[in-house]
């Protein structure tokens, strides 16, 4: 079975890819999806065999996260959808090659000219392709209209008509392309280029929503498809790509956009009988050329296609159980003692702190404890202030360990419930790092942090109400109070920082 990782799994393109593979090649492909949204917010989630939530592609962790997924799943292929992924995970990427993962994206040479739309326009002009006239800011006129779009945009997002004076008043125009206004209709030529055989179909964009065509005329436009073929001879392209065309002010066709990826509206063409996903799947399955091009006719009967939206139930919500972290799942007793010992050492105060945790389990704090050890109250308060400052430092967080029964608890309650983690922490990133490093991140549908102040119980209660939690599992009076305020059942864990006797008194 071929394992393929779909990046940006929540896009229209990935929905169509996953749906087609499951409908026609159910026993041939194992589909892995990655997206910044939760799985239940992905329309095609039911077609995925495995899903990973990942950070945005601009995140410094994103690249390694994707590599980790490829390693975990032992994937054979990766399919980039957005341009940034296409460049990052190009077909010559050394990290992919050493993993024997094949990218269905562009080559590294093409990636160099695919950095933004202006760079691509320069290459097109150099190779003799007609493009819209491009303007520098100083050349535009106040009362004239221009078409602007992000240099690194996706689809039609961010593209719009603007008057010259409005463009001049924009705070930053360094990342936009200013071009002449072209005449509708707009045409998308979907291209399939494999083993020297080229096939194409043309979509006339009649209506679009969110940058994706939803009403179209499908036909063969011989002039545009000849240009698209010449493009494939001049520039190294992936198997699937698409070009967009409009007429300029002189009435000539110009290339308005180059998308070296699957088109968001490709399902419209598939409905008309031009199915590039099936053809691509057959290539990956090493089928014959005749079989590959069976769903890509050279000539197609002109027809109109309208995209009809559907409503998909992606998830039935389970009851929600909330877990506290420190003292409930996480054994942080050693950290509490270590922080206090280091501060006492600086004050040159000698105290045997082995009984600290048992003392605090009766509802006392560090000040009470130190005073009981004959430390002056004022000094004890100063030490406490420093303790609060240091307790969440990364150097001390590494001392924490999960309680022996923590995984058992998560497994037990996670079978029939959705779990959330609600922790009183200032160092939110430290919390997230711990959860990840302890390999319990995937147990939780949400991880929430509240400030560990006097109103922590109120803040926790608000989260319990937000998620309609049926149960709160914790170890302190603050956790019990949060459950009470939220009208939620409370389950006390007696291994933490407050004893059962304290909670029942």
N, C-alpha and C positions, 0 to 999 in steps of 0.2 A: 504494500500500500504506500502510495506517495504522500509524504508529509509536506504541506505547503503552509507558510506563514503569510497571512494577509495583514498588511499594515493599514492603519486607518480603517479598521473593520466596520465602523459605523457609517461609511460613505455609501452613496447609491451604487457606486461601481462595485464595492466589495459585497454588498447585498446581492447584486446580480450574479457575481462570480460564485459566491457560496451557494446560492440557490440553484444555479445551473449545475454545479458540480455534484450537489446532492441529488438532484432530480435525474441526471443522466449518467453519473459515474459514481454512484453511491458506494460501491465496493472497491473503488480504485483510489480514493483520496481521503486523507485524514486532514481536516481543515483546522488550523490554529488561527485565532484572531487576536489582534492587539489594538487597543484603542485607549484614548484618554478618559472615556466614559465608563461607567459601570456596565457590566454585561447586560443587565436588564434594560439598559437604555440603548442597546444596539438592536436595530430592527431585524437583523439577520441572525440573532443569537441562537435560534433553534437549528440553524444550519451548521453551526460551529461544533467541532468535537472538543475543543479546548479554548479557553479565553484567558487573556492576561490584560489587566489594566496597567497602563504605562504612563509615565509623565509626558508632557508636551514635547514635541521634537526639538524645541529650543532649549530644553532642560539639559544641563551638563551630564545628567545621569542617563539620558535617553538611549544613546548609542550602545552603552554597555548593557542596559536592560534588554535591548533587542538581541544582542549577542548571547546573553544568558538564556533567553527563551529558546534560541536556536540550539544551544547546547543541551538544555533540559529536554527538549522535544526531539533532538536528533533530526532536525528538519532537512528536507532535500531542496526545497525551493523557498524563495522569499519574493513576494509581489509588492513592490512599492506603488503607492497610488499618488500621493502628493509629490510635488517636484522636489521638495527638500529631502524626502526619503529616497527619491530616485537618484539624487546626486550622492547622498550619504552612502547608500547601499547599491552602488553601481555594480555592473557585472564583473568588473575587474578588482573589486574591493579585496585586498589581501586577507582581511579577517574572515571574509566569506569563503575565499578560495581554500584557506588552510582547514576550514571546516567541511569542505566539499559541498557547500551550499551554493546553488546556482541562483543568481538574481535574474528576474524577468524584466529588469529595468535597463537603463541606458548604459553605454560603455563609459569608461573613464575619460576617453578622448572627447566624447560628446558632452560629458558633464562639464568640461571646461568652457564650453560655449553656451551652456544651458543654465548659467548662474543667475541670469535675469533676462527680462524681455528686451532691454536695450541691447545687450550683448548679442542676443539671438538675431535681432533686427540687423545689426551691423554685418553679421555673417550672411544673412539672407541677401542683403544688398550686394555684398562682395561676390556672391555666387549668381547674381543676376535675377533674383526673385523680386517681384514688386511688393512693396510694403507701404503702409500709410505714411504720409509725410510727418516727420518728427520735429517738434519745436523746442528750442531752448526758452527759458523763462523770459529773457530779454527780448525775444522776437514775437511774443504773443501780443494781441491787441485787446484792449479792455472790453469792447462791446461784442467781440466775436466769440463764438462758441467753439470749444475744443473737447476732445474725448480724453479723459485721464483714467489711468489705471495703475495699481501698484506694480512696481518692477518685479516683485516676487509674489504676485497674487495667484490665487487659485480660482479657475473658472471665471465667472463674471463678478465675483465678490470684490467690492470696492471700486468697480469700474462705473463711471458716470459722465454725463455731459456737464460742463461747467463753463461759465463765461471767464474771459481772460482776467477781468478785474478780481473775480473771486479766487482764481488760482494764485494771483499775485499776493492776495491777503492771507493765503494759507501759511501756517507757522513753519511748515517744513515741506519743501517740494523735492528734496533730494532723493526720495524713494518712490517717486511717481514718474510715469511716462506721459508726456503731453503729445497728442497726435491730432491730425485732422479728423473731422467728423466724416465718417463713411456712411454710405447709403444702405439701408436695409433692403432686402432681407439678408440675414446672416446665414452662411452655409457651414456646416461641419462635415468634413470629409474623413470618414473613418477608414483607416488603412491597416492592411494585414500583409506583412512582407516576410516570406519564409522560403529559404532555399532558392532565392532568385525569382520566386513566383509572387506577383503582386496582385492583390485584390482590393477594391475600394467600393464604398457606397457613400452617397451624399444625403445629408439631412438638411432640409430647409427649416430653420428655426422660426416657427410661427408664434410660439409663446413660451415663456420660461418663468421659473420661480426659483429664487435663491441661486441664480446662476446656472440652473440646469434646465435643459429643454424639456417641456412637457406636452407640447403639441407640435407635430412636425409632418413634413412631406418627405417620404423616402423615395429616392430615385437615383439614376446614374447621370451625373453631370460630367460629360466627357472632357470638357476643357479643364475643369478643376481637378479631376482625377488624374489627368495627364501631368498637371503641375505637382500633384502629390507624389506621383511616381518619380518624377525628376528629382524631387526633394529626397527621396529614398536613395537615389543614385549619388547625390552630392554630400549627404550627411548620413553617418552611420546611425541607424534607427533601431529601436527594439522591434520585436515582432508586431506589436500593436501600438499604434499612435494615431493622432488625429490633428488635422489642420483646420483652422477657421478662416473663412474668406468673406469679404464684403467688397462693394464697389467704392472706389475713391471719388473725389469731386470731378474727375475727368471721365467717370463711367467705366474705368478699368478695374478688373478684379485684382485685389491685393490680399496678401496673407496677413490677417489681423492678429493671429495667435498661433503658437506652436505648442502642442501638448504631447510630449513623448511618453504617453501613458494611456491606459484605458480611459475611454470617455465616460463621463457621468451619465450620459444619455444613451449608452450603448444598448440598454434593454429595449429601447424603441426600435432600433435596427433589428434586434433579435426577434421581436414580434413580427417584423416584416419578412423574416426568413433569412436574415444575414447575421449569423451567430458566431462571433469571433471567440467567445469563451469556449464553446464546444471544440472549435478548431484548435485553440491553444491547448486544451486538455489532451487532445489526441496527439499533439506533438510531444507532450510530456510522457505520454504512454507509448511513444515510439510506434505510432500507427503509420500506415503508408500515406504518401502524399495525396493520393486520390481520396482517401478517407478523411484526411485533414481538411481538404478544400470542399468536401461534400456540403457543408453548411455555409459556404461563402460563394454563392453564384456570381459569375462574371457580370451578368445582367439581371436586374431585379425589376419586377413589375412595379411601376409607380403607384404609391398608395399613401394614405394619410393614417397616422398613428396618434392616438391621444393616450397619455399616461393617466390611469385611474388609480387614485390612492386607496390604500387599504389600511385597516386598523388591526394591529397585531398585539395580542396579549403576550408580553415577554416574561412576566413573572407574577405569580400569586404570592402576595406578601405572607410570610410566616409571622407568628408571634415574635416579639423582640425581647431578648434578654440582655440586660446591661451588666457589664463587669467593671468594677473598680480595678486598678492595676496594682499599685504599691500596697503590699500587705495582703492582697487577695490572690493574685496570680504571681506577683513578683516578690521574691524574698529580698527586701532591701535593708534588712536589719544590719548587716555588716557595713553598709554604706553609712547609715545613721551613726554608728559607733565610730567609724574611721574618720568622718568629718569632725566629730566632736574631739576625738583624740588629737588630731592635728592642730586644732585651735588651742586646746589646753596646753599642748607642748610649746606653742608660741608664747603663751602666757606664763610658762614655766610653772604650771599647776599640775600636781600629780594626783590623779583620781583613777581608781579601778572602775572602768565603765562597763564591766561585764553584766551588771544588773540593770543597765539603762533601759533596755527594751521592756523588761518586766515591770519596771517602775512606770513607764509611759503607757503600758497597757491598762492602767487604772485611771487614765484620763489626765495624767499630769504631763507637763512639758519639760523642756530642757532646763528652764530657769528653776522650776520646782526641784528638779533632780539635783542641780548643782548646789542650790541652797542647802539641800539635805546633806550634801557632802562638805558643808562648812565653807563654801565659796561665797564671798560677799554678794549680796543681791545685785548691786550695781554692776559688778564685774560679770555676774552670771547673765545679766541682760545684754551686756556688750558681746559676750561670747555667743549668746543666742542670735543676735543680729548678724554676726559673721557666719554662723551655722546656716541660717536661712539663705544667706548670700551664696554659700558654697555647695549646698546640698545637692544641687542639680548640675554641678560642673561635670563635664564629660569624663574627667580623670577619676571621678568617684562612681559614676554610673556604671562603669565596667565591672564594679564589684558585685552588681546585682545578679541574681540567678532566679530562674523559675522555681516555684515550689514543686516538689516531686509529683503532686497530683494535679498540677495546673493543666497539662495537656489532657488528662483524663476528664477534668471538668469541662474544658472547651469541647471535647468530643461528645461528651454526654449531652450538653445543652445545645450543641450545634446541630444535632441530628434533626430536630423538629422545630428549631427556632433560628431566626437571624440574630447574630450577636453584634453588640456595639461595645466599644471600650470607652469609658468615661473616667478620665484621670485628672487629678488636681496637680498641674505642672505649669511652671513658667517656661521652662526650656522645651518648647513644643518639638523642635527638631530632634532634641535628645530623646524625647519620648518615641518619635517615629523611628529613629535609628535603632532604639532598643527593640521595639516590636519587630522590626525587620530582621535584625541580627539574631533574635531568639526564634526566628522562623514561625511566628504565630500571626503574621500579618494577614494571611488568607482566611483566618477564622472570622475576621470582623468585616461587616459591611460598612462600618464607619468607625473612625477613631477620633474622639473629641477630647480637648483639653480645656480645663477651666483654671482660672487663677486661684492658687491656694491661699485665699484670704478668708476673712470672716464670712463672706457671702458665697463661699464655694458650694455649700449645700443648695442654695437657691439656684445657682447657675447649673448645677448638676440636675436639679429638678426640672428646669426648663428643657434640658436635653431629653430627659426621660419622657416628658410630655410630648415633645416634638416627634419622637419615634414611637410614641404610644407603647412604651415598654411595659410588659406584664410583670417583670421581675427585675429587681436590682440585687446583685450579689456583691457584697463589700465587707469591710472589716472594721469600719469606724463609725462613731456616732454621727459624723457628717454624712456618711453614706446612708445611714438609717434615716436621718432627717430629710435627705433628698428624696428618698422613696416615699416618706410620709407626705411631703409637700406635693409630690406628683400623684399621690393616690395609688402607689405601686407597692406590690408585695416586696418585702425585704428578706433576704437570706444572709445571715451572718456567717462569715468565715472566721473561725476562732484562732487561726494561726497568725493573725496580723497584729495591728498596733493597738486595738482596743479589745478587751476581754469580754466574754459573754456576760459576766457579772456586771460590768459597767453598763452594757446596753440594756440590761433587764432592770437596773435600779432606777 
